[in-house]
């Protein structure tokens, strides 16, 4: 089963009781299917596919922005901060400059705006207080629009294939559109074998609100090209909001978001080379480099577990005993000693972590491999927090023998409930010790 689908099924399981666990696993599922491109990158892919997009240039300096703005020959200009987060227009940069999207009426103003954005962190409703670094701005021509609509292609669990989502209303979030008028949204499942038919494309065009045949034909052409891009590039999402009609009757994709399936990276090296890791949590970047499923949370107890369901159960029981998970970290069923060591480095380097709970059920995964990884980590890094280890299953006796022989001061238990209690208690001891600047030794 695809890992992301497994995580999504696990997150929706009725046995998952804690909200934090569901959110963590849903985030992990989306992270696995993660290559999120900047707007200028998505537009270039669409441009290459023959899809109508506004003229625009990505720039990383005031000089480049000024040159780009002058190329529009007196037309109004839009400058957009290129960060991977929604709500850019209402965001604020940490230097005090307000707004990640600006309409400008002359090249000098556009250059000034771009200069205020580039190299600064933009804070939006999706970034948290730390914001996201804006390394580039998109300088594009302003387009005057007759109508704004919403268009997306994604995969649908219900129909087990691609689905087109179309609305005659656009320019705002699809959730807001649905809340205001559910009838404004049309879902069009696409048969995986047949592909997109003319009838499907025409139904979509009409759902977008096109009425005369000339406009419908233009919309059909864009819908077909968008679907071809979705399939050929192994995308998991192509979202255009808004897709718009100009006064001249043309159909233009104004803003675009495209996500891709990580499993298809070997087929699309050129696309995956566009990944901007500066927009991601450094811990998650490090984890992905070692094929670890990691999502950072805001708690104080680091979790190292194998399997999404067990990870959620572990987070739930930590919450039950008053702790708070610091992460979702699933080493999977085939982790090596090196991967386990790297996992411990990530947990140990997280300054919020005050204790680590290892909970492994050895089925495919061997407990002795986990044990050796723990030992390697303890010997190669300065473990600053206590480690509680609960191992059960395949090669568990061998694992316990390795831990005993190592001489490390690990807290071992066979019972998950006891393991969670001990992790929470030790985390509290560390927290109290830190408040009075006391150093506590946890290993020999």
VEXSEZA-328463 format. One line per 3 residues: number of its first residue (from 1); for each residue x, y, z of C-alpha. Coordinates in steps of 0.05 Angstrom, whole numbers. Each point is the difference from the previous one (the first is absolute). Example, Ala and Ser with C-alpha at 12.3 -4.5 7.8 and 13.67 -1.06 7.14 Angstrom:
1	246:-90:156; 27:69:-13
// end
This chain:
1	0:0:0; 24:71:-14; 28:27:65
4	-40:64:-3; -65:-38:-10; 17:-44:59
7	12:61:44; -65:31:-22; -39:-63:15
10	34:-6:67; -16:73:18; -74:-12:-15
13	-3:-63:42; -51:3:57; 54:-24:48
16	36:67:-6; -26:42:57; 47:59:6
19	-7:59:-47; 75:11:0; 12:-71:-25
22	-48:8:-58; 30:66:-20; 71:-26:4
25	-14:-61:-43; -40:40:-51; 59:48:-5
28	46:-60:-8; -43:-27:-56; 2:66:-37
31	75:6:12; 12:-66:-34; -36:25:-62
34	39:64:3; 32:40:-54; -29:69:5
37	24:48:-53; 1:76:2; -51:37:-43
40	52:21:-52; 23:-73:-6; -71:-26:-8
43	-15:54:-52; 62:-20:-40; -22:-73:-2
46	-69:22:-23; 29:47:-52; 42:-57:-27
49	-63:-42:-5; -35:53:-43; -44:25:56
52	-16:74:1; 34:37:58; 18:73:9
55	69:23:-21; 47:3:59; 71:-3:26
58	29:-27:64; 51:49:29; 48:1:59
61	23:73:0; -26:70:-9; 38:7:-66
64	-32:-64:-28; -69:23:23; 9:68:-34
67	22:-32:-65; -59:-48:1; -50:54:16
70	25:44:-57; -12:-57:-50; -76:8:9
73	0:65:-40; -40:44:47; -50:-53:23
76	-18:-6:73; 44:-49:38; -13:-51:55
79	57:-20:48; -10:-64:39; 43:-28:56
82	21:-71:-16; -9:-39:64; -35:-67:8
85	-58:23:42; -71:24:-9; -25:69:21
88	58:38:-31; -41:61:-16; -18:11:73
91	68:-19:27; 52:45:32; 75:-3:-8
94	44:0:61; 31:66:-23; -69:32:8
97	-18:1:-74; -73:-20:-8; -29:-45:-53
100	31:-54:-43; -39:20:-63; 1:72:-27
103	-28:34:-62; 49:52:-26; -10:54:-53
106	72:13:-20; 65:-40:-4; 36:39:55
109	-55:-15:50; 0:-74:-20; 75:-2:11
112	-7:33:69; -53:-51:20; 41:-59:-23
115	60:27:39; -42:4:63; -20:-74:-9
118	64:-35:-22; 42:-28:56; -55:12:52
121	-45:-48:38; -74:4:-16; -48:-17:57
124	-70:-24:-21; -56:-40:32; 34:-64:-25
127	73:13:18; -1:9:75; 36:58:33
130	68:-21:-29; -25:15:-71; 30:-25:-65
133	61:27:-36; -15:37:-65; 60:-12:-45
136	-35:22:-64; -58:42:-23; -44:-11:-61
139	-8:62:-43; -59:-10:-47; -47:40:-43
142	-66:21:30; -58:-32:-37; -70:30:-1
145	-51:-55:8; -73:-7:-18; -11:-59:46
148	39:-41:51; -13:-75:9; 30:-59:38
151	30:-63:-31; 37:-59:29; 19:-72:-15
154	17:-48:55; -10:-72:20; -66:-22:31
157	-5:-58:50; -74:-10:-16; 7:-8:-76
160	70:-31:5; 28:45:-54; 10:73:-21
163	-55:50:13; -10:70:-29; -28:52:48
166	-29:60:-36; -36:62:24; -28:61:-35
169	26:39:61; 74:10:11; 53:44:30
172	-13:-24:71; 11:-66:37; -41:-59:-22
175	-23:-9:72; -30:70:0; -34:-14:-67
178	-30:-65:26; -25:34:64; -32:57:-39
181	-33:-42:-54; 12:-76:-5; -38:-2:-66
184	55:44:-31; 48:-60:2; -1:-57:-50
187	40:-64:7; 15:-39:-64; 32:-68:10
190	46:-22:-57; 6:-73:-20; 72:-22:9
193	-3:-46:-60; -36:45:-49; 33:64:23
196	-33:68:-9; -54:-1:-53; -27:58:-40
199	-65:-8:38; 37:6:67; 38:62:-24
202	-64:33:-26; -36:-15:65; 57:34:36
205	-3:61:-46; -74:8:13; 10:-9:75
208	50:57:-3; -57:43:-27; 18:4:-75
211	-62:4:-43; 14:16:-73; 34:-52:-42
214	61:42:-17; 16:10:74; -16:-73:15
217	49:-23:-53; 56:43:29; -15:-26:70
220	0:-72:-25; 69:10:-30; 28:26:66
223	-33:-55:41; 29:-54:-46; 70:29:5
226	-5:6:76; -22:-73:5; 57:-22:-45
229	49:37:45; -31:-33:61; 9:-70:-28
232	67:8:-37; 35:32:60; -29:-48:52
235	-32:57:38; -43:-11:61; -31:69:-6
238	-8:53:-54; -38:59:29; -14:64:-39
241	-32:55:41; -20:40:-35; -7:-26:-70
244	-28:61:-35; -34:27:-62; 27:64:-29
247	-42:54:-34; 26:-27:-67; -29:-68:16
250	66:-36:15; 7:-51:56; 61:13:44
253	28:-37:61; 19:58:46; 26:-37:62
256	21:-73:5; 19:-51:52; 27:-68:-21
259	21:-57:45; 35:-64:-23; 5:-72:24
262	68:-14:31; -4:-71:-26; 7:27:-71
265	64:38:14; 41:-48:-42; -42:20:-61
268	4:75:11; 69:18:24; -5:69:-32
271	-62:17:39; 25:-26:67; 64:39:-9
274	-44:63:10; -13:-18:72; 12:60:46
277	21:-30:67; 6:70:30; -76:-2:4
280	-1:-64:41; 13:-19:72; 76:-16:2
283	-15:-62:43; -48:-26:-53; 51:13:-54
286	53:-39:38; -49:-57:12; -20:-4:-73
289	73:-5:-20; 3:-64:41; -68:-27:-22
292	-32:11:68; -73:21:8; 6:60:47
295	-47:57:18; 19:50:53; -52:19:52
298	2:48:60; 5:-49:58; 55:-22:47
301	5:-76:-8; 35:-27:-62; -30:-63:-30
304	36:-53:-40; -49:-52:-24; -10:-49:-57
307	-67:4:-35; -51:57:-5; -53:-35:42
310	50:-14:56; 25:71:-5; -70:28:12
313	-12:-48:58; 66:23:30; -18:73:-7
316	-69:-13:29; 27:-34:62; 52:55:10
319	-57:50:0; -40:-44:47; 56:5:52
322	8:75:-6; 57:4:-50; 1:30:-69
325	31:-33:-62; 57:39:-32; -4:-36:-66
328	-26:-56:-43; 59:-43:-19; -13:-67:-35
331	63:-39:-17; -41:-50:-40; 10:-74:-7
334	68:-1:-33; 42:52:37; 75:-10:5
337	45:14:60; 22:63:-36; -71:25:-8
340	-16:-13:73; 63:39:19; -20:58:-44
343	-70:-1:30; 30:7:70; 43:58:-23
346	-63:36:-25; -36:-12:66; 61:18:43
349	12:65:-38; -72:24:12; 7:48:58
352	-74:-10:19; 11:-75:12; 8:-17:74
355	-6:-76:-5; -1:-52:-56; -47:-59:-3
358	19:-58:-45; -59:-46:-14; 14:-56:-49
361	-41:-61:-16; 45:-46:-40; -38:-32:-56
364	38:15:-64; 44:47:41; 52:-36:43
367	6:25:71; 75:-14:2; 10:48:-59
370	-36:54:39; 42:-16:62; 65:4:-38
373	-22:67:-30; -15:27:70; 69:-23:24
376	35:31:-60; -37:65:11; 18:2:73
379	73:-12:-16; 6:51:-56; -43:58:26
382	-7:33:67; -68:-26:23; -26:58:42
385	-68:-31:19; -23:-66:31; -22:-56:-46
388	-56:-49:17; 1:-63:-43; -58:-49:-10
391	15:-57:-48; -44:-59:-17; 0:-52:-55
394	52:-24:-50; 70:-8:31; -20:34:65
397	43:-45:44; 61:16:-42; -17:74:4
400	-4:-2:76; 67:-36:3; 32:54:-43
403	-28:56:44; 24:-35:64; 69:-12:-28
406	6:73:-23; 2:27:71; -46:58:-21
409	-48:27:52; -63:-11:-40; -68:-8:33
412	-29:-66:-26; -69:-28:9; -44:-51:-35
415	-65:37:14; -20:59:-44; -42:33:54
418	58:-1:48; 48:24:-54; -45:61:-14
421	-6:16:75; 75:-4:9; 13:44:-61
424	-48:52:26; 31:-2:70; 71:5:-26
427	-19:58:-46; -28:37:59; 64:-12:39
430	41:28:-58; -46:60:-5; 8:16:74
433	75:-11:-3; 5:48:-58; -38:54:38
436	55:0:54; 57:-14:-48; 16:-69:27
439	36:-50:-44; -27:-71:4; 40:-58:-28
442	-40:-54:-36; 53:-47:-27; 67:-27:20
// end
